[in-house]
Amino acid sequence: MGANAIVAVDLDYETIGANGSMLMVSASGTAVVVE
């Protein structure tokens, strides 16, 4: 990608599975190039 900084991060999680035995984690962010 060539980015050298992250300006925002969004973390989400949710329990899944029959008894809530698994955890699904999703992370997204905005990568930028700082000069």
C-alpha angles and dihedrals in degrees: 000000000000095000120142102186141037118216101183136021128190119195122190129177136182135178115238136174135069096299099017088268096144131060121211115202125190124188128184133168147167114258120201139178113238115201 
